[in-house]
Amino acid sequence: MNNKAKILYVDDEAINLTLFEINFKQHYDVYTAENGSKGLEILKENPDTLIIVSDMKMPGMNGIEFIKKAKEQFPNKKYFILTGFEINDEITHAIESGLIIKYFRKPFNIKDIQSSIDSAIAQCN
């Protein structure tokens, strides 16, 4: 039986989705979505997903907007932002309010992300 935790990564760039999946599929069941709407669908179809990592800058719905919507429906999951940009007021507020646990910078540091995800999974159990 597969005991790997399910995680969802949302990013509008296909290369980032592929890189994330390649780097983390040995440790987790990785689901990917190219936008926030698809991310919400995946969460509905896989309610046992524990961790959500979202890109910040996406067309239509940015990462914080997506996480706010997801957290309304799935309040017990752990959320992270991954961004290629400097931390901004919106991300700072999301951390301070508890909307997200932390943010990661692109290019992503695999060890940092994995240790943060593992720590968040431990809190879920």
MOPAC internal coordinates of N, CA, C and O (Angstrom, degrees):
PM7 1SCF
backbone

  N    0.0000 0     0.00 0     0.00 0    0    0    0
  C    1.4580 1     0.00 0     0.00 0    1    0    0
  C    1.5332 1   109.49 1     0.00 0    2    1    0
  O    1.2310 1   121.32 1   -34.63 1    3    2    1
  N    1.3119 1   115.08 1   145.37 1    3    2    1
  C    1.4532 1   120.71 1  -178.15 1    5    3    2
  C    1.5242 1   109.80 1   -87.74 1    6    5    3
  O    1.2310 1   120.40 1   -62.72 1    7    6    5
  N    1.3240 1   116.83 1   117.28 1    7    6    5
  C    1.4648 1   121.23 1   179.82 1    9    7    6
  C    1.5154 1   112.78 1  -103.86 1   10    9    7
  O    1.2310 1   120.27 1  -169.48 1   11   10    9
  N    1.3275 1   117.09 1    10.52 1   11   10    9
  C    1.4594 1   119.47 1  -178.44 1   13   11   10
  C    1.5282 1   109.57 1   -69.51 1   14   13   11
  O    1.2310 1   121.18 1   -41.05 1   15   14   13
  N    1.3265 1   115.35 1   138.95 1   15   14   13
  C    1.4655 1   120.50 1   176.73 1   17   15   14
  C    1.5226 1   109.55 1   -68.01 1   18   17   15
  O    1.2310 1   121.06 1   -34.38 1   19   18   17
  N    1.3274 1   115.58 1   145.62 1   19   18   17
  C    1.4614 1   121.06 1   177.53 1   21   19   18
  C    1.5247 1   109.15 1   -91.33 1   22   21   19
  O    1.2310 1   121.74 1   -49.32 1   23   22   21
  N    1.3416 1   114.28 1   130.68 1   23   22   21
  C    1.4588 1   119.49 1   175.44 1   25   23   22
  C    1.5248 1   109.20 1  -128.84 1   26   25   23
  O    1.2310 1   121.23 1   -28.91 1   27   26   25
  N    1.3144 1   115.25 1   151.09 1   27   26   25
  C    1.4603 1   121.88 1   179.50 1   29   27   26
  C    1.5176 1   108.26 1  -118.02 1   30   29   27
  O    1.2310 1   120.90 1   -47.63 1   31   30   29
  N    1.3351 1   115.88 1   132.37 1   31   30   29
  C    1.4599 1   121.38 1   174.50 1   33   31   30
  C    1.5197 1   108.54 1  -119.01 1   34   33   31
  O    1.2310 1   120.44 1   -54.55 1   35   34   33
  N    1.3304 1   116.76 1   125.45 1   35   34   33
  C    1.4575 1   123.29 1  -179.02 1   37   35   34
  C    1.5223 1   109.10 1  -113.18 1   38   37   35
  O    1.2310 1   120.55 1   -55.64 1   39   38   37
  N    1.3359 1   116.55 1   124.36 1   39   38   37
  C    1.4679 1   121.62 1   179.80 1   41   39   38
  C    1.5222 1   107.44 1  -158.95 1   42   41   39
  O    1.2310 1   120.34 1   -40.68 1   43   42   41
  N    1.3313 1   116.96 1   139.32 1   43   42   41
  C    1.4688 1   119.77 1  -178.50 1   45   43   42
  C    1.5259 1   112.70 1   -80.58 1   46   45   43
  O    1.2310 1   119.56 1   173.04 1   47   46   45
  N    1.3265 1   118.44 1    -6.96 1   47   46   45
  C    1.4639 1   120.69 1   179.48 1   49   47   46
  C    1.5245 1   110.43 1  -103.75 1   50   49   47
  O    1.2310 1   121.23 1   -61.10 1   51   50   49
  N    1.3330 1   115.25 1   118.90 1   51   50   49
  C    1.4674 1   121.31 1  -175.53 1   53   51   50
  C    1.5286 1   112.40 1   -57.15 1   54   53   51
  O    1.2310 1   119.76 1   141.81 1   55   54   53
  N    1.3341 1   118.06 1   -38.19 1   55   54   53
  C    1.4629 1   120.32 1  -178.74 1   57   55   54
  C    1.5242 1   110.83 1   -62.17 1   58   57   55
  O    1.2310 1   120.17 1   141.97 1   59   58   57
  N    1.3274 1   117.27 1   -38.03 1   59   58   57
  C    1.4671 1   120.42 1   178.89 1   61   59   58
  C    1.5268 1   111.26 1   -67.72 1   62   61   59
  O    1.2310 1   120.52 1   140.70 1   63   62   61
  N    1.3302 1   116.61 1   -39.30 1   63   62   61
  C    1.4691 1   120.03 1   176.88 1   65   63   62
  C    1.5267 1   110.07 1   -60.62 1   66   65   63
  O    1.2310 1   121.01 1   135.44 1   67   66   65
  N    1.3377 1   115.68 1   -44.56 1   67   66   65
  C    1.4691 1   120.70 1  -179.46 1   69   67   66
  C    1.5289 1   110.85 1   -64.17 1   70   69   67
  O    1.2310 1   120.22 1   133.30 1   71   70   69
  N    1.3242 1   117.19 1   -46.70 1   71   70   69
  C    1.4676 1   120.58 1  -179.33 1   73   71   70
  C    1.5248 1   111.42 1   -61.98 1   74   73   71
  O    1.2310 1   120.36 1   138.05 1   75   74   73
  N    1.3185 1   116.92 1   -41.95 1   75   74   73
  C    1.4646 1   120.32 1  -179.90 1   77   75   74
  C    1.5293 1   109.68 1   -62.92 1   78   77   75
  O    1.2310 1   120.92 1   133.12 1   79   78   77
  N    1.3285 1   115.85 1   -46.88 1   79   78   77
  C    1.4644 1   119.61 1  -178.93 1   81   79   78
  C    1.5298 1   111.22 1   -62.01 1   82   81   79
  O    1.2310 1   120.07 1   133.95 1   83   82   81
  N    1.3213 1   117.47 1   -46.05 1   83   82   81
  C    1.4722 1   121.36 1   179.81 1   85   83   82
  C    1.5286 1   110.31 1   -58.46 1   86   85   83
  O    1.2310 1   120.24 1   137.19 1   87   86   85
  N    1.3286 1   117.14 1   -42.81 1   87   86   85
  C    1.4603 1   121.18 1  -174.93 1   89   87   86
  C    1.5243 1   114.41 1   -75.29 1   90   89   87
  O    1.2310 1   120.25 1   156.26 1   91   90   89
  N    1.3282 1   117.13 1   -23.74 1   91   90   89
  C    1.4666 1   118.49 1  -172.63 1   93   91   90
  C    1.5303 1   115.20 1  -119.68 1   94   93   91
  O    1.2310 1   119.57 1   175.15 1   95   94   93
  N    1.3460 1   118.43 1    -4.85 1   95   94   93
  C    1.4689 1   119.39 1  -174.79 1   97   95   94
  C    1.5280 1   113.40 1   -68.24 1   98   97   95
  O    1.2310 1   119.60 1   160.26 1   99   98   97
  N    1.3230 1   118.37 1   -19.74 1   99   98   97
  C    1.4659 1   119.09 1   177.23 1  101   99   98
  C    1.5271 1   111.05 1   -71.70 1  102  101   99
  O    1.2310 1   120.58 1   153.02 1  103  102  101
  N    1.3203 1   116.50 1   -26.98 1  103  102  101
  C    1.4660 1   120.93 1  -175.44 1  105  103  102
  C    1.5230 1   113.62 1  -100.45 1  106  105  103
  O    1.2310 1   120.63 1   151.79 1  107  106  105
  N    1.3378 1   116.40 1   -28.21 1  107  106  105
  C    1.4621 1   120.79 1  -174.40 1  109  107  106
  C    1.5243 1   110.49 1  -137.83 1  110  109  107
  O    1.2310 1   121.07 1   -19.55 1  111  110  109
  N    1.3348 1   115.56 1   160.45 1  111  110  109
  C    1.4613 1   120.13 1   165.47 1  113  111  110
  C    1.5174 1   106.01 1   -81.94 1  114  113  111
  O    1.2310 1   120.47 1   -68.14 1  115  114  113
  N    1.3171 1   116.70 1   111.86 1  115  114  113
  C    1.4607 1   121.22 1  -173.72 1  117  115  114
  C    1.5271 1   110.30 1  -101.49 1  118  117  115
  O    1.2310 1   121.34 1   -55.99 1  119  118  117
  N    1.3169 1   115.05 1   124.01 1  119  118  117
  C    1.4558 1   122.27 1   171.32 1  121  119  118
  C    1.5148 1   106.97 1  -106.22 1  122  121  119
  O    1.2310 1   120.51 1   -33.95 1  123  122  121
  N    1.3318 1   116.62 1   146.05 1  123  122  121
  C    1.4586 1   119.44 1   178.79 1  125  123  122
  C    1.5297 1   109.49 1  -129.78 1  126  125  123
  O    1.2310 1   121.84 1   -30.03 1  127  126  125
  N    1.3246 1   114.08 1   149.97 1  127  126  125
  C    1.4647 1   121.04 1   177.44 1  129  127  126
  C    1.5211 1   108.53 1  -141.32 1  130  129  127
  O    1.2310 1   121.18 1   -37.82 1  131  130  129
  N    1.3352 1   115.35 1   142.18 1  131  130  129
  C    1.4621 1   119.69 1  -176.24 1  133  131  130
  C    1.5261 1   113.39 1   -88.49 1  134  133  131
  O    1.2310 1   120.07 1   177.71 1  135  134  133
  N    1.3310 1   117.48 1    -2.29 1  135  134  133
  C    1.4700 1   120.21 1   174.96 1  137  135  134
  C    1.5273 1   109.05 1  -162.54 1  138  137  135
  O    1.2310 1   121.22 1    -9.92 1  139  138  137
  N    1.3310 1   115.27 1   170.08 1  139  138  137
  C    1.4545 1   120.72 1  -176.31 1  141  139  138
  C    1.5240 1   113.54 1   -62.84 1  142  141  139
  O    1.2310 1   120.17 1   141.64 1  143  142  141
  N    1.3345 1   117.29 1   -38.36 1  143  142  141
  C    1.4682 1   120.21 1  -179.78 1  145  143  142
  C    1.5271 1   110.48 1   -61.88 1  146  145  143
  O    1.2310 1   120.69 1   134.75 1  147  146  145
  N    1.3319 1   116.30 1   -45.25 1  147  146  145
  C    1.4687 1   120.84 1   177.87 1  149  147  146
  C    1.5334 1   109.79 1   -64.59 1  150  149  147
  O    1.2310 1   120.49 1   141.85 1  151  150  149
  N    1.3363 1   116.66 1   -38.15 1  151  150  149
  C    1.4602 1   120.74 1   177.26 1  153  151  150
  C    1.5227 1   111.62 1   -58.58 1  154  153  151
  O    1.2310 1   120.36 1   136.60 1  155  154  153
  N    1.3324 1   116.92 1   -43.40 1  155  154  153
  C    1.4654 1   120.88 1   178.68 1  157  155  154
  C    1.5313 1   110.89 1   -63.72 1  158  157  155
  O    1.2310 1   120.21 1   140.64 1  159  158  157
  N    1.3398 1   117.21 1   -39.36 1  159  158  157
  C    1.4710 1   121.09 1   177.17 1  161  159  158
  C    1.5320 1   110.44 1   -61.19 1  162  161  159
  O    1.2310 1   120.65 1   134.53 1  163  162  161
  N    1.3260 1   116.36 1   -45.47 1  163  162  161
  C    1.4654 1   120.52 1  -178.47 1  165  163  162
  C    1.5298 1   110.14 1   -62.55 1  166  165  163
  O    1.2310 1   120.23 1   139.66 1  167  166  165
  N    1.3322 1   117.16 1   -40.34 1  167  166  165
  C    1.4681 1   120.13 1   178.68 1  169  167  166
  C    1.5311 1   110.98 1   -63.84 1  170  169  167
  O    1.2310 1   120.21 1   140.99 1  171  170  169
  N    1.3253 1   117.21 1   -39.01 1  171  170  169
  C    1.4689 1   120.31 1   178.24 1  173  171  170
  C    1.5235 1   110.52 1   -64.96 1  174  173  171
  O    1.2310 1   120.52 1   141.24 1  175  174  173
  N    1.3299 1   116.62 1   -38.76 1  175  174  173
  C    1.4675 1   121.49 1  -179.16 1  177  175  174
  C    1.5274 1   112.25 1   -76.61 1  178  177  175
  O    1.2310 1   120.31 1   157.15 1  179  178  177
  N    1.3293 1   117.02 1   -22.85 1  179  178  177
  C    1.4724 1   122.53 1  -177.21 1  181  179  178
  C    1.5236 1   109.74 1  -131.53 1  182  181  179
  O    1.2310 1   120.63 1  -109.19 1  183  182  181
  N    1.3437 1   116.41 1    70.81 1  183  182  181
  C    1.4643 1   119.09 1  -174.74 1  185  183  182
  C    1.5279 1   114.26 1   -65.54 1  186  185  183
  O    1.2310 1   119.81 1   167.37 1  187  186  185
  N    1.3210 1   117.98 1   -12.63 1  187  186  185
  C    1.4664 1   120.77 1   178.40 1  189  187  186
  C    1.5362 1   112.35 1   -88.38 1  190  189  187
  O    1.2310 1   120.06 1  -173.02 1  191  190  189
  N    1.3426 1   117.49 1     6.98 1  191  190  189
  C    1.4625 1   120.98 1   172.68 1  193  191  190
  C    1.5222 1   107.97 1   -64.72 1  194  193  191
  O    1.2310 1   120.45 1   -51.18 1  195  194  193
  N    1.3362 1   116.75 1   128.82 1  195  194  193
  C    1.4668 1   120.71 1  -175.28 1  197  195  194
  C    1.5224 1   114.03 1   -96.35 1  198  197  195
  O    1.2310 1   120.60 1   143.88 1  199  198  197
  N    1.3427 1   116.45 1   -36.12 1  199  198  197
  C    1.4619 1   121.83 1  -169.15 1  201  199  198
  C    1.5202 1   109.64 1  -123.74 1  202  201  199
  O    1.2310 1   121.12 1   -43.95 1  203  202  201
  N    1.3328 1   115.46 1   136.05 1  203  202  201
  C    1.4545 1   120.76 1   176.27 1  205  203  202
  C    1.5194 1   108.14 1  -125.36 1  206  205  203
  O    1.2310 1   121.03 1   -53.21 1  207  206  205
  N    1.3439 1   115.63 1   126.79 1  207  206  205
  C    1.4584 1   122.42 1   175.17 1  209  207  206
  C    1.5217 1   106.13 1  -118.30 1  210  209  207
  O    1.2310 1   120.33 1   -52.74 1  211  210  209
  N    1.3211 1   116.97 1   127.26 1  211  210  209
  C    1.4603 1   119.85 1  -178.43 1  213  211  210
  C    1.5161 1   111.44 1  -127.33 1  214  213  211
  O    1.2310 1   121.61 1   -39.36 1  215  214  213
  N    1.3311 1   114.53 1   140.64 1  215  214  213
  C    1.4551 1   120.88 1   168.95 1  217  215  214
  C    1.5272 1   107.22 1   -63.02 1  218  217  215
  O    1.2310 1   119.95 1   -26.54 1  219  218  217
  N    1.3140 1   117.70 1   153.46 1  219  218  217
  C    1.4657 1   120.89 1   179.64 1  221  219  218
  C    1.5210 1   111.61 1   -85.81 1  222  221  219
  O    1.2310 1   120.30 1   124.86 1  223  222  221
  N    1.3240 1   117.03 1   -55.14 1  223  222  221
  C    1.4651 1   121.16 1  -173.59 1  225  223  222
  C    1.5259 1   110.10 1   -90.01 1  226  225  223
  O    1.2310 1   121.09 1   -75.13 1  227  226  225
  N    1.3284 1   115.53 1   104.87 1  227  226  225
  C    1.4629 1   121.26 1   176.54 1  229  227  226
  C    1.5238 1   107.75 1  -138.23 1  230  229  227
  O    1.2310 1   120.11 1   -31.41 1  231  230  229
  N    1.3319 1   117.40 1   148.59 1  231  230  229
  C    1.4699 1   119.05 1   178.34 1  233  231  230
  C    1.5296 1   110.45 1   -68.86 1  234  233  231
  O    1.2310 1   120.96 1   -31.28 1  235  234  233
  N    1.3137 1   115.76 1   148.72 1  235  234  233
  C    1.4665 1   120.23 1   175.84 1  237  235  234
  C    1.5176 1   112.90 1    86.49 1  238  237  235
  O    1.2310 1   120.87 1   114.27 1  239  238  237
  N    1.3202 1   115.94 1   -65.73 1  239  238  237
  C    1.4655 1   122.02 1  -176.62 1  241  239  238
  C    1.5183 1   106.80 1  -136.93 1  242  241  239
  O    1.2310 1   119.90 1   -62.95 1  243  242  241
  N    1.3349 1   117.80 1   117.05 1  243  242  241
  C    1.4642 1   117.61 1  -179.97 1  245  243  242
  C    1.5345 1   110.10 1   -76.93 1  246  245  243
  O    1.2310 1   120.93 1    -3.87 1  247  246  245
  N    1.3173 1   115.82 1   176.13 1  247  246  245
  C    1.4626 1   119.98 1  -174.36 1  249  247  246
  C    1.5166 1   113.84 1   -61.50 1  250  249  247
  O    1.2310 1   120.23 1   139.53 1  251  250  249
  N    1.3313 1   117.17 1   -40.47 1  251  250  249
  C    1.4687 1   120.19 1   179.71 1  253  251  250
  C    1.5306 1   110.14 1   -66.53 1  254  253  251
  O    1.2310 1   120.45 1   137.21 1  255  254  253
  N    1.3279 1   116.75 1   -42.79 1  255  254  253
  C    1.4775 1   120.20 1   178.05 1  257  255  254
  C    1.5243 1   110.37 1   -60.53 1  258  257  255
  O    1.2310 1   120.31 1   136.13 1  259  258  257
  N    1.3336 1   117.01 1   -43.87 1  259  258  257
  C    1.4575 1   120.86 1   177.98 1  261  259  258
  C    1.5274 1   110.58 1   -60.83 1  262  261  259
  O    1.2310 1   120.28 1   132.99 1  263  262  261
  N    1.3223 1   117.07 1   -47.01 1  263  262  261
  C    1.4641 1   120.62 1  -177.14 1  265  263  262
  C    1.5306 1   110.75 1   -64.57 1  266  265  263
  O    1.2310 1   120.11 1   141.32 1  267  266  265
  N    1.3358 1   117.39 1   -38.68 1  267  266  265
  C    1.4717 1   119.40 1   176.74 1  269  267  266
  C    1.5292 1   110.53 1   -58.43 1  270  269  267
  O    1.2310 1   120.51 1   134.72 1  271  270  269
  N    1.3282 1   116.63 1   -45.28 1  271  270  269
  C    1.4710 1   120.80 1   179.49 1  273  271  270
  C    1.5240 1   110.75 1   -65.39 1  274  273  271
  O    1.2310 1   120.77 1   136.04 1  275  274  273
  N    1.3278 1   116.13 1   -43.96 1  275  274  273
  C    1.4670 1   120.48 1  -178.86 1  277  275  274
  C    1.5284 1   110.41 1   -63.90 1  278  277  275
  O    1.2310 1   120.84 1   137.95 1  279  278  277
  N    1.3329 1   116.00 1   -42.05 1  279  278  277
  C    1.4671 1   120.12 1  -176.03 1  281  279  278
  C    1.5325 1   111.64 1   -68.36 1  282  281  279
  O    1.2310 1   119.92 1   150.91 1  283  282  281
  N    1.3356 1   117.76 1   -29.09 1  283  282  281
  C    1.4658 1   120.63 1   175.01 1  285  283  282
  C    1.5258 1   110.10 1   -60.87 1  286  285  283
  O    1.2310 1   120.74 1   138.81 1  287  286  285
  N    1.3211 1   116.18 1   -41.19 1  287  286  285
  C    1.4660 1   121.71 1  -177.51 1  289  287  286
  C    1.5252 1   112.51 1   -87.36 1  290  289  287
  O    1.2310 1   120.66 1   149.88 1  291  290  289
  N    1.3325 1   116.34 1   -30.12 1  291  290  289
  C    1.4689 1   121.69 1  -174.62 1  293  291  290
  C    1.5270 1   109.25 1  -132.63 1  294  293  291
  O    1.2310 1   119.96 1  -108.03 1  295  294  293
  N    1.3316 1   117.67 1    71.97 1  295  294  293
  C    1.4708 1   120.28 1  -172.33 1  297  295  294
  C    1.5223 1   114.98 1   -69.62 1  298  297  295
  O    1.2310 1   119.45 1   161.18 1  299  298  297
  N    1.3194 1   118.65 1   -18.82 1  299  298  297
  C    1.4671 1   120.43 1  -174.44 1  301  299  298
  C    1.5191 1   114.35 1   -92.91 1  302  301  299
  O    1.2310 1   120.16 1  -176.45 1  303  302  301
  N    1.3114 1   117.31 1     3.55 1  303  302  301
  C    1.4607 1   120.17 1   178.85 1  305  303  302
  C    1.5275 1   109.56 1   -86.61 1  306  305  303
  O    1.2310 1   120.91 1   -15.90 1  307  306  305
  N    1.3269 1   115.87 1   164.10 1  307  306  305
  C    1.4697 1   121.72 1  -178.80 1  309  307  306
  C    1.5306 1   108.33 1  -105.88 1  310  309  307
  O    1.2310 1   121.07 1   -48.58 1  311  310  309
  N    1.3317 1   115.55 1   131.42 1  311  310  309
  C    1.4623 1   121.24 1  -172.64 1  313  311  310
  C    1.5294 1   111.89 1  -119.45 1  314  313  311
  O    1.2310 1   121.77 1   -37.92 1  315  314  313
  N    1.3429 1   114.21 1   142.08 1  315  314  313
  C    1.4631 1   122.41 1   178.47 1  317  315  314
  C    1.5292 1   108.90 1  -135.73 1  318  317  315
  O    1.2310 1   120.72 1   -26.37 1  319  318  317
  N    1.3259 1   116.23 1   153.63 1  319  318  317
  C    1.4725 1   122.14 1   173.03 1  321  319  318
  C    1.5220 1   107.90 1  -112.90 1  322  321  319
  O    1.2310 1   121.06 1   -39.29 1  323  322  321
  N    1.3409 1   115.59 1   140.71 1  323  322  321
  C    1.4610 1   122.92 1   174.65 1  325  323  322
  C    1.5193 1   105.94 1  -121.28 1  326  325  323
  O    1.2310 1   120.02 1   -54.98 1  327  326  325
  N    1.3338 1   117.57 1   125.02 1  327  326  325
  C    1.4624 1   119.36 1  -176.03 1  329  327  326
  C    1.5182 1   111.91 1  -140.77 1  330  329  327
  O    1.2310 1   121.13 1   -30.90 1  331  330  329
  N    1.3015 1   115.45 1   149.10 1  331  330  329
  C    1.4532 1   121.55 1   174.41 1  333  331  330
  C    1.5153 1   111.86 1   -90.07 1  334  333  331
  O    1.2310 1   120.73 1  -178.11 1  335  334  333
  N    1.3273 1   116.20 1     1.89 1  335  334  333
  C    1.4580 1   121.07 1  -175.11 1  337  335  334
  C    1.5221 1   110.64 1  -113.72 1  338  337  335
  O    1.2310 1   120.97 1   -11.28 1  339  338  337
  N    1.3144 1   115.76 1   168.72 1  339  338  337
  C    1.4624 1   120.84 1   176.03 1  341  339  338
  C    1.5264 1   109.53 1   -64.46 1  342  341  339
  O    1.2310 1   120.94 1   -25.11 1  343  342  341
  N    1.3051 1   115.81 1   154.89 1  343  342  341
  C    1.4629 1   119.99 1   174.94 1  345  343  342
  C    1.5386 1   108.00 1   -61.03 1  346  345  343
  O    1.2310 1   120.88 1   -41.56 1  347  346  345
  N    1.3331 1   115.92 1   138.44 1  347  346  345
  C    1.4640 1   119.77 1   179.36 1  349  347  346
  C    1.5354 1   109.35 1  -121.60 1  350  349  347
  O    1.2310 1   120.88 1    -0.21 1  351  350  349
  N    1.3314 1   115.92 1   179.79 1  351  350  349
  C    1.4692 1   120.24 1  -177.41 1  353  351  350
  C    1.5147 1   111.94 1   -59.67 1  354  353  351
  O    1.2310 1   120.68 1   141.89 1  355  354  353
  N    1.3360 1   116.31 1   -38.11 1  355  354  353
  C    1.4664 1   120.50 1  -178.57 1  357  355  354
  C    1.5362 1   110.63 1   -63.66 1  358  357  355
  O    1.2310 1   120.40 1   137.08 1  359  358  357
  N    1.3355 1   116.84 1   -42.92 1  359  358  357
  C    1.4663 1   120.64 1   178.81 1  361  359  358
  C    1.5310 1   110.24 1   -69.95 1  362  361  359
  O    1.2310 1   120.33 1   137.46 1  363  362  361
  N    1.3257 1   116.97 1   -42.54 1  363  362  361
  C    1.4699 1   120.43 1   177.82 1  365  363  362
  C    1.5223 1   110.77 1   -57.23 1  366  365  363
  O    1.2310 1   120.79 1   133.58 1  367  366  365
  N    1.3311 1   116.09 1   -46.42 1  367  366  365
  C    1.4667 1   120.71 1   179.40 1  369  367  366
  C    1.5382 1   110.63 1   -63.22 1  370  369  367
  O    1.2310 1   120.30 1   140.86 1  371  370  369
  N    1.3229 1   117.03 1   -39.14 1  371  370  369
  C    1.4735 1   121.04 1  -179.86 1  373  371  370
  C    1.5303 1   110.77 1   -62.80 1  374  373  371
  O    1.2310 1   120.44 1   142.90 1  375  374  373
  N    1.3277 1   116.76 1   -37.10 1  375  374  373
  C    1.4684 1   120.50 1   178.02 1  377  375  374
  C    1.5282 1   109.67 1   -71.57 1  378  377  375
  O    1.2310 1   120.52 1   131.52 1  379  378  377
  N    1.3394 1   116.61 1   -48.48 1  379  378  377
  C    1.4608 1   120.88 1  -177.57 1  381  379  378
  C    1.5242 1   112.72 1   -62.18 1  382  381  379
  O    1.2310 1   120.34 1   145.80 1  383  382  381
  N    1.3389 1   116.95 1   -34.20 1  383  382  381
  C    1.4662 1   121.36 1  -178.53 1  385  383  382
  C    1.5242 1   112.30 1   -83.66 1  386  385  383
  O    1.2310 1   120.72 1   172.10 1  387  386  385
  N    1.3441 1   116.24 1    -7.90 1  387  386  385
  C    1.4612 1   119.68 1  -179.29 1  389  387  386
  C    1.5194 1   113.96 1    85.18 1  390  389  387
  O    1.2310 1   120.22 1  -172.59 1  391  390  389
  N    1.3334 1   117.18 1     7.41 1  391  390  389
  C    1.4652 1   120.09 1   178.00 1  393  391  390
  C    1.5327 1   110.48 1   -63.39 1  394  393  391
  O    1.2310 1   120.96 1   136.18 1  395  394  393
  N    1.3332 1   115.77 1   -43.82 1  395  394  393
  C    1.4648 1   120.71 1   176.19 1  397  395  394
  C    1.5255 1   108.75 1  -122.89 1  398  397  395
  O    1.2310 1   121.07 1   -23.54 1  399  398  397
  N    1.3336 1   115.55 1   156.46 1  399  398  397
  C    1.4605 1   120.83 1   178.92 1  401  399  398
  C    1.5318 1   109.91 1   -78.45 1  402  401  399
  O    1.2310 1   120.84 1   132.82 1  403  402  401
  N    1.3349 1   115.99 1   -47.18 1  403  402  401
  C    1.4619 1   120.43 1   178.30 1  405  403  402
  C    1.5087 1   109.06 1  -164.19 1  406  405  403
  O    1.2310 1   121.18 1    -5.02 1  407  406  405
  N    1.3218 1   115.35 1   174.98 1  407  406  405
  C    1.4662 1   118.55 1   175.98 1  409  407  406
  C    1.5158 1   108.62 1  -121.65 1  410  409  407
  O    1.2310 1   121.47 1   -28.37 1  411  410  409
  N    1.3339 1   114.80 1   151.63 1  411  410  409
  C    1.4608 1   123.00 1   178.16 1  413  411  410
  C    1.5241 1   107.97 1  -115.69 1  414  413  411
  O    1.2310 1   121.18 1   -29.31 1  415  414  413
  N    1.3373 1   115.34 1   150.69 1  415  414  413
  C    1.4655 1   121.18 1   176.95 1  417  415  414
  C    1.5192 1   110.34 1   -97.77 1  418  417  415
  O    1.2310 1   121.34 1   -34.39 1  419  418  417
  N    1.3363 1   115.04 1   145.61 1  419  418  417
  C    1.4651 1   120.99 1   169.65 1  421  419  418
  C    1.5212 1   107.02 1   -91.59 1  422  421  419
  O    1.2310 1   118.79 1   -32.91 1  423  422  421
  N    1.3300 1   119.92 1   147.09 1  423  422  421
  C    1.4672 1   124.65 1    -7.82 1  425  423  422
  C    1.5239 1   110.27 1   -63.61 1  426  425  423
  O    1.2310 1   120.85 1   -40.37 1  427  426  425
  N    1.3200 1   115.98 1   139.63 1  427  426  425
  C    1.4613 1   117.63 1  -170.15 1  429  427  426
  C    1.5204 1   113.64 1   -76.25 1  430  429  427
  O    1.2310 1   122.46 1   -31.27 1  431  430  429
  N    1.3245 1   112.90 1   148.73 1  431  430  429
  C    1.4568 1   122.75 1   177.79 1  433  431  430
  C    1.5331 1   106.41 1   -93.34 1  434  433  431
  O    1.2310 1   120.49 1   -72.64 1  435  434  433
  N    1.3158 1   116.67 1   107.36 1  435  434  433
  C    1.4611 1   121.51 1  -173.87 1  437  435  434
  C    1.5267 1   111.84 1   -57.60 1  438  437  435
  O    1.2310 1   120.21 1   134.24 1  439  438  437
  N    1.3203 1   117.20 1   -45.76 1  439  438  437
  C    1.4752 1   120.35 1  -178.55 1  441  439  438
  C    1.5276 1   111.74 1   -62.68 1  442  441  439
  O    1.2310 1   120.21 1   138.08 1  443  442  441
  N    1.3320 1   117.20 1   -41.92 1  443  442  441
  C    1.4649 1   121.59 1   179.33 1  445  443  442
  C    1.5320 1   110.26 1   -63.04 1  446  445  443
  O    1.2310 1   120.53 1   132.35 1  447  446  445
  N    1.3150 1   116.60 1   -47.65 1  447  446  445
  C    1.4685 1   119.99 1  -179.69 1  449  447  446
  C    1.5163 1   110.36 1   -63.64 1  450  449  447
  O    1.2310 1   119.99 1   134.08 1  451  450  449
  N    1.3293 1   117.62 1   -45.92 1  451  450  449
  C    1.4555 1   120.11 1  -178.16 1  453  451  450
  C    1.5256 1   111.39 1   -62.67 1  454  453  451
  O    1.2310 1   119.94 1   137.41 1  455  454  453
  N    1.3132 1   117.72 1   -42.59 1  455  454  453
  C    1.4661 1   118.95 1  -178.84 1  457  455  454
  C    1.5289 1   110.44 1   -67.37 1  458  457  455
  O    1.2310 1   119.82 1   142.56 1  459  458  457
  N    1.3339 1   117.95 1   -37.44 1  459  458  457
  C    1.4671 1   121.13 1   177.36 1  461  459  458
  C    1.5288 1   111.36 1   -66.65 1  462  461  459
  O    1.2310 1   120.50 1   138.50 1  463  462  461
  N    1.3277 1   116.66 1   -41.50 1  463  462  461
  C    1.4725 1   120.72 1   177.82 1  465  463  462
  C    1.5233 1   109.86 1   -64.94 1  466  465  463
  O    1.2310 1   120.19 1   134.29 1  467  466  465
  N    1.3288 1   117.24 1   -45.71 1  467  466  465
  C    1.4742 1   120.01 1   179.97 1  469  467  466
  C    1.5205 1   111.19 1   -59.94 1  470  469  467
  O    1.2310 1   120.76 1   139.65 1  471  470  469
  N    1.3320 1   116.16 1   -40.35 1  471  470  469
  C    1.4631 1   120.73 1   178.87 1  473  471  470
  C    1.5396 1   110.12 1   -64.82 1  474  473  471
  O    1.2310 1   120.21 1   138.01 1  475  474  473
  N    1.3199 1   117.20 1   -41.99 1  475  474  473
  C    1.4735 1   120.87 1   179.28 1  477  475  474
  C    1.5176 1   111.20 1   -67.12 1  478  477  475
  O    1.2310 1   120.06 1   142.37 1  479  478  477
  N    1.3366 1   117.49 1   -37.63 1  479  478  477
  C    1.4736 1   121.29 1   177.66 1  481  479  478
  C    1.5259 1   109.69 1   -63.74 1  482  481  479
  O    1.2310 1   120.46 1   139.03 1  483  482  481
  N    1.3224 1   116.73 1   -40.97 1  483  482  481
  C    1.4624 1   120.49 1   179.31 1  485  483  482
  C    1.5339 1   110.82 1   -59.97 1  486  485  483
  O    1.2310 1   120.67 1   145.05 1  487  486  485
  N    1.3419 1   116.33 1   -34.95 1  487  486  485
  C    1.4673 1   120.74 1   178.14 1  489  487  486
  C    1.5269 1   111.61 1   -70.31 1  490  489  487
  O    1.2310 1   120.51 1   155.48 1  491  490  489
  N    1.3192 1   116.63 1   -24.52 1  491  490  489
  C    1.4681 1   120.80 1  -178.98 1  493  491  490
  C    1.5315 1   111.20 1   -76.42 1  494  493  491
  O    1.2310 1   120.57 1   153.38 1  495  494  493
  N    1.3207 1   116.51 1   -26.62 1  495  494  493
  C    1.4749 1   120.59 1  -174.57 1  497  495  494
  C    1.5170 1   112.74 1   -87.28 1  498  497  495
  O    1.2310 1   120.10 1   180.00 1  499  498  497

